[in-house]
Amino acid sequence: MNLTFHASKPSFARLLGVSAFALTLGISAGCTTPPKYLNSGKILPTTLPFSEAVQVGNTLYLSGQIGNIPGSLKLPSGGIKPESKQVLDNIRTSLEAHGYSLDDVVKCTAMLADMSEWAAFNDVYKTYFKDGRFPARSAFGATALAFNARVELECIAAK
């Protein structure tokens, strides 16, 4: 069976126009709001070369944070547990500064200077989220973190 397709110029042009229109609709169906680059100044100086958070639509992407004492780049003494508490307090402060809460967090990535401290980090981490509503999470070991921190945490929140 031999099938031959003959397209006339008007129908080809019409097809091309419909395709271009569909492509335009497909592009505009995505996020139509530009990203917002946010710095509350509540945790870190706003002069650092990265945003505290970037909001795209209803999703908030937080930069990785260490457990620095707000307004300084100093870490609390005592190791992984005090740093974990401070980093999660910092994450909460940052979320709230931009209209989100820990209940909105859907994904976290934890970077630990020593993976043997993973359980100690988890002991603190789990107290910040409701049982059964833990965000998806990845964790990995790092050879070094900024300012000799024991932990860095980045999170994504969505409404």
Backbone as CSV, one residue per row, in Angstrom:
resi,resn,N_x,N_y,N_z,CA_x,CA_y,CA_z,C_x,C_y,C_z
1,MET,0.847,-1.169,0.000,0.000,0.000,0.000,0.890,1.227,0.000
2,ASN,0.666,2.110,-0.911,1.476,3.299,-1.067,0.622,4.509,-0.710
3,LEU,1.034,5.203,0.386,0.312,6.404,0.781,1.130,7.619,0.398
4,THR,0.516,8.544,-0.239,1.190,9.773,-0.637,0.470,10.928,0.023
5,PHE,1.238,11.816,0.639,0.669,12.976,1.306,0.960,14.197,0.457
6,HIS,-0.079,14.924,0.093,0.072,16.160,-0.667,-0.439,17.298,0.194
7,ALA,0.454,18.202,0.545,0.036,19.337,1.354,0.009,20.580,0.485
8,SER,-1.084,21.249,0.549,-1.154,22.498,-0.196,-0.485,23.583,0.622
9,LYS,-0.092,24.641,-0.026,0.581,25.738,0.674,-0.293,26.357,1.756
10,PRO,-1.584,26.606,1.507,-2.388,27.194,2.574,-2.474,26.309,3.813
11,SER,-2.631,24.989,3.644,-2.738,24.142,4.826,-1.396,24.027,5.541
12,PHE,-0.272,24.047,4.807,1.044,24.035,5.440,1.251,25.312,6.240
13,ALA,0.886,26.437,5.676,1.023,27.711,6.380,0.133,27.728,7.619
14,ARG,-1.076,27.192,7.470,-1.995,27.120,8.600,-1.402,26.236,9.702
15,LEU,-0.842,25.089,9.307,-0.206,24.181,10.258,0.962,24.860,10.960
16,LEU,1.757,25.592,10.204,2.897,26.314,10.779,2.409,27.366,11.771
17,GLY,1.370,28.084,11.430,0.818,29.106,12.320,0.251,28.505,13.591
18,VAL,-0.461,27.390,13.457,-1.015,26.704,14.628,0.108,26.187,15.511
19,SER,1.169,25.668,14.906,2.313,25.175,15.677,2.975,26.306,16.450
20,ALA,3.164,27.444,15.809,3.777,28.592,16.488,2.903,29.066,17.640
21,PHE,1.589,29.090,17.437,0.662,29.486,18.492,0.720,28.511,19.658
22,ALA,0.756,27.203,19.357,0.833,26.182,20.405,2.134,26.310,21.184
23,LEU,3.227,26.594,20.492,4.512,26.778,21.159,4.458,27.974,22.092
24,THR,3.856,29.062,21.620,3.724,30.252,22.458,2.892,29.949,23.694
25,LEU,1.793,29.218,23.518,0.970,28.842,24.670,1.741,27.955,25.632
26,GLY,2.529,27.025,25.102,3.307,26.124,25.944,4.330,26.869,26.774
27,ILE,4.975,27.845,26.168,5.972,28.631,26.896,5.296,29.469,27.968
28,SER,4.177,30.104,27.614,3.530,30.975,28.590,2.777,30.192,29.656
29,ALA,2.539,28.899,29.437,1.844,28.098,30.444,2.731,27.819,31.645
30,GLY,4.058,27.978,31.493,4.979,27.797,32.604,4.877,28.978,33.551
31,CYS,5.874,29.141,34.379,5.886,30.242,35.328,5.978,31.564,34.571
32,THR,5.035,32.430,34.802,5.013,33.701,34.087,5.588,34.845,34.903
33,THR,5.915,34.595,36.162,6.486,35.660,36.978,8.001,35.519,36.999
34,PRO,8.704,36.627,36.887,10.168,36.543,36.932,10.645,36.204,38.342
35,PRO,11.833,35.630,38.454,12.376,35.325,39.787,12.555,36.590,40.623
36,LYS,12.345,36.444,41.924,12.602,37.534,42.870,13.826,37.139,43.680
37,TYR,14.825,37.991,43.697,16.067,37.740,44.432,15.955,38.446,45.773
38,LEU,15.970,37.666,46.854,15.602,38.171,48.179,16.759,38.116,49.173
39,ASN,16.875,39.164,49.962,17.843,39.240,51.059,17.195,39.989,52.206
40,SER,16.894,39.293,53.277,16.245,39.945,54.421,17.245,40.701,55.290
41,GLY,18.518,40.308,55.269,19.510,40.918,56.149,19.390,40.451,57.584
42,LYS,18.510,39.489,57.851,18.295,39.022,59.223,19.284,37.952,59.650
43,ILE,19.923,37.295,58.696,20.853,36.223,59.025,22.277,36.598,58.618
44,LEU,22.441,36.954,57.356,23.755,37.272,56.794,23.774,38.692,56.246
45,PRO,24.967,39.267,56.131,25.052,40.576,55.479,24.531,40.487,54.039
46,THR,23.880,41.538,53.586,23.338,41.544,52.229,24.411,41.830,51.182
47,THR,25.650,42.003,51.620,26.743,42.302,50.692,27.423,41.046,50.145
48,LEU,27.009,39.859,50.603,27.619,38.625,50.111,27.194,38.381,48.663
49,PRO,28.004,37.661,47.881,27.725,37.512,46.444,26.705,36.421,46.100
50,PHE,25.653,36.313,46.889,24.559,35.391,46.590,23.316,35.884,47.306
51,SER,22.172,35.463,46.815,20.898,35.827,47.430,20.598,34.869,48.577
52,GLU,19.970,35.374,49.597,19.507,34.531,50.699,18.478,33.528,50.175
53,ALA,17.632,33.994,49.267,16.592,33.151,48.685,16.209,33.700,47.318
54,VAL,15.665,32.823,46.491,15.103,33.220,45.206,13.710,32.616,45.139
55,GLN,12.728,33.477,44.861,11.348,33.013,44.744,10.951,32.983,43.279
56,VAL,10.434,31.840,42.844,9.919,31.681,41.491,8.503,31.159,41.645
57,GLY,7.541,31.977,41.309,6.147,31.595,41.530,5.918,31.385,43.008
58,ASN,5.381,30.232,43.373,5.113,29.926,44.778,6.203,29.074,45.420
59,THR,7.340,28.964,44.742,8.444,28.159,45.254,9.571,29.073,45.717
60,LEU,10.086,28.792,46.904,11.183,29.567,47.486,12.403,28.666,47.608
61,TYR,13.501,29.074,46.978,14.763,28.340,47.017,15.698,29.081,47.963
62,LEU,16.034,28.449,49.083,16.959,29.072,50.037,18.387,28.670,49.698
63,SER,19.292,29.629,49.803,20.711,29.303,49.686,21.107,28.443,50.876
64,GLY,22.172,27.690,50.718,22.691,26.915,51.831,23.058,27.843,52.977
65,GLN,22.723,27.428,54.176,23.033,28.231,55.355,23.809,27.396,56.356
66,ILE,24.713,28.068,57.029,25.433,27.450,58.138,24.806,27.965,59.428
67,GLY,25.240,27.441,60.542,24.658,27.820,61.826,25.278,29.056,62.437
68,ASN,25.511,30.072,61.612,26.103,31.301,62.153,25.104,32.036,63.039
69,ILE,25.640,32.722,64.029,24.815,33.558,64.893,24.393,34.762,64.056
70,PRO,23.071,35.039,63.934,22.608,36.127,63.063,23.339,37.435,63.324
71,GLY,23.675,38.110,62.233,24.392,39.375,62.308,25.894,39.208,62.363
72,SER,26.366,37.963,62.395,27.809,37.711,62.428,28.095,36.483,61.569
73,LEU,29.339,36.184,61.428,29.730,34.956,60.742,30.317,33.960,61.733
74,LYS,30.044,34.178,63.022,30.539,33.297,64.077,29.561,32.149,64.304
75,LEU,30.137,30.983,64.607,29.344,29.790,64.882,29.203,29.597,66.389
76,PRO,28.099,29.006,66.834,27.983,28.711,68.264,29.004,27.638,68.650
77,SER,29.461,27.682,69.858,30.417,26.667,70.301,29.673,25.395,70.669
78,GLY,30.405,24.276,70.674,29.814,23.022,71.117,29.635,21.977,70.040
79,GLY,29.921,22.309,68.774,29.888,21.287,67.739,28.582,21.162,66.983
80,ILE,28.322,19.948,66.528,27.242,19.690,65.572,25.851,20.005,66.116
81,LYS,25.547,19.672,67.354,24.183,19.900,67.851,23.845,21.392,67.975
82,PRO,24.687,22.215,68.614,24.369,23.649,68.651,24.351,24.284,67.251
83,GLU,25.245,23.842,66.364,25.237,24.371,64.998,23.981,23.936,64.254
84,SER,23.552,22.703,64.450,22.338,22.216,63.789,21.127,23.009,64.250
85,LYS,21.037,23.259,65.556,19.933,24.059,66.091,19.959,25.453,65.491
86,GLN,21.147,26.058,65.429,21.241,27.427,64.909,20.921,27.489,63.419
87,VAL,21.401,26.496,62.653,21.112,26.529,61.215,19.618,26.387,60.971
88,LEU,18.937,25.549,61.731,17.497,25.393,61.558,16.732,26.621,62.043
89,ASP,17.220,27.271,63.097,16.629,28.553,63.517,16.812,29.586,62.403
90,ASN,17.998,29.594,61.775,18.268,30.527,60.681,17.355,30.253,59.481
91,ILE,17.168,28.983,59.162,16.280,28.607,58.052,14.862,29.100,58.358
92,ARG,14.406,28.868,59.588,13.061,29.318,59.972,12.941,30.845,59.835
93,THR,13.943,31.574,60.331,13.925,33.033,60.240,13.870,33.498,58.787
94,SER,14.675,32.882,57.947,14.702,33.236,56.534,13.359,32.941,55.867
95,LEU,12.801,31.767,56.126,11.493,31.424,55.568,10.436,32.445,55.988
96,GLU,10.377,32.736,57.280,9.368,33.655,57.796,9.552,35.065,57.248
97,ALA,10.787,35.473,57.003,11.050,36.803,56.434,10.458,36.938,55.038
98,HIS,10.233,35.812,54.388,9.726,35.835,53.015,8.332,35.219,52.897
99,GLY,7.629,35.100,54.037,6.239,34.665,54.023,6.020,33.160,53.995
100,TYR,7.008,32.389,54.368,6.908,30.922,54.395,7.163,30.435,55.817
101,SER,6.984,29.137,56.025,7.278,28.548,57.335,7.927,27.186,57.119
102,LEU,8.364,26.575,58.196,8.936,25.234,58.106,7.907,24.227,57.584
103,ASP,6.627,24.497,57.787,5.587,23.608,57.250,5.562,23.599,55.723
104,ASP,6.130,24.633,55.098,6.147,24.736,53.638,7.370,24.071,53.005
105,VAL,8.320,23.624,53.814,9.555,23.042,53.283,9.255,21.665,52.688
106,VAL,9.689,21.485,51.423,9.436,20.217,50.731,10.710,19.435,50.447
107,LYS,11.868,20.086,50.515,13.139,19.411,50.198,14.273,20.123,50.917
108,CYS,15.182,19.343,51.480,16.397,19.880,52.098,17.598,19.077,51.618
109,THR,18.712,19.739,51.556,19.993,19.083,51.293,20.922,19.450,52.444
110,ALA,21.414,18.431,53.131,22.318,18.637,54.263,23.730,18.256,53.854
111,MET,24.667,19.121,54.169,26.082,18.857,53.942,26.756,18.806,55.306
112,LEU,27.403,17.707,55.599,28.032,17.520,56.897,29.539,17.417,56.734
113,ALA,30.263,18.091,57.615,31.723,18.030,57.574,32.221,16.648,57.987
114,ASP,31.411,15.917,58.725,31.778,14.578,59.179,30.511,13.721,59.211
115,MET,30.423,12.747,58.327,29.215,11.926,58.233,28.961,11.106,59.500
116,SER,29.964,10.957,60.358,29.725,10.245,61.613,28.817,11.067,62.536
117,GLU,28.580,12.350,62.205,27.701,13.215,62.997,26.269,13.251,62.454
118,TRP,25.995,12.387,61.475,24.681,12.350,60.839,23.570,12.093,61.854
119,ALA,23.739,11.146,62.743,22.712,10.837,63.751,22.493,12.021,64.696
120,ALA,23.562,12.681,65.101,23.439,13.842,65.993,22.694,14.982,65.279
121,PHE,22.988,15.183,63.992,22.264,16.178,63.202,20.772,15.812,63.148
122,ASN,20.467,14.542,62.879,19.077,14.092,62.797,18.330,14.303,64.108
123,ASP,19.010,14.114,65.246,18.372,14.321,66.546,17.796,15.730,66.661
124,VAL,18.523,16.705,66.140,18.062,18.101,66.179,17.070,18.368,65.042
125,TYR,17.419,17.950,63.841,16.617,18.210,62.639,15.163,17.775,62.819
126,LYS,14.951,16.578,63.329,13.590,16.033,63.414,12.698,16.812,64.371
127,THR,13.277,17.594,65.293,12.459,18.380,66.232,11.855,19.620,65.572
128,TYR,12.300,19.961,64.374,11.821,21.159,63.688,10.661,20.885,62.734
129,PHE,10.340,19.619,62.519,9.279,19.258,61.592,8.266,18.360,62.292
130,LYS,7.033,18.407,61.805,5.980,17.572,62.370,6.185,16.121,61.950
131,ASP,5.899,15.196,62.873,5.982,13.771,62.545,5.132,13.473,61.315
132,GLY,5.685,12.701,60.415,4.967,12.335,59.206,4.988,13.385,58.121
133,ARG,5.610,14.531,58.386,5.684,15.622,57.395,7.131,16.079,57.203
134,PHE,8.036,15.129,57.217,9.435,15.479,56.992,9.653,15.769,55.512
135,PRO,10.413,16.822,55.204,10.719,17.103,53.798,11.558,15.975,53.189
136,ALA,11.493,15.846,51.883,12.435,14.972,51.193,13.827,15.518,51.507
137,ARG,14.820,14.623,51.584,16.145,15.117,51.987,17.255,14.281,51.402
138,SER,18.340,14.960,51.104,19.604,14.330,50.736,20.633,14.800,51.746
139,ALA,21.619,13.966,52.002,22.713,14.350,52.896,24.001,13.786,52.336
140,PHE,25.049,14.568,52.405,26.349,14.068,51.972,27.456,14.707,52.777
141,GLY,28.571,14.029,52.803,29.736,14.521,53.521,30.530,15.479,52.654
142,ALA,31.113,16.466,53.290,31.945,17.460,52.603,33.296,17.518,53.305
143,THR,34.341,17.740,52.540,35.668,17.813,53.166,35.850,19.093,53.960
144,ALA,35.116,20.140,53.593,35.194,21.398,54.333,33.971,22.239,54.008
145,LEU,33.498,22.989,55.001,32.379,23.917,54.817,32.847,25.316,55.196
146,ALA,32.133,26.325,54.737,32.487,27.717,55.014,32.633,27.950,56.515
147,PHE,33.645,28.700,56.883,33.907,29.093,58.266,34.068,27.897,59.205
148,ASN,34.507,26.770,58.660,34.713,25.534,59.424,33.438,25.037,60.100
149,ALA,32.304,25.301,59.468,31.029,24.829,60.003,30.989,23.308,59.977
150,ARG,30.178,22.727,60.839,29.973,21.275,60.885,28.835,20.857,59.962
151,VAL,27.909,21.806,59.674,26.737,21.500,58.850,26.346,22.717,58.014
152,GLU,25.872,22.450,56.806,25.242,23.454,55.946,23.944,22.838,55.452
153,LEU,22.897,23.643,55.402,21.588,23.134,55.011,20.961,24.093,54.010
154,GLU,20.472,23.527,52.902,19.699,24.332,51.954,18.330,23.699,51.817
155,CYS,17.325,24.538,51.633,15.950,24.039,51.593,15.164,24.688,50.461
156,ILE,14.126,23.991,50.054,13.161,24.492,49.080,11.800,24.438,49.753
157,ALA,11.055,25.529,49.652,9.710,25.592,50.231,8.709,25.908,49.117
158,ALA,7.511,25.400,49.253,6.476,25.642,48.248,5.135,25.793,48.936
159,LYS,4.305,26.658,48.364,2.941,26.871,48.882,1.950,26.335,47.889
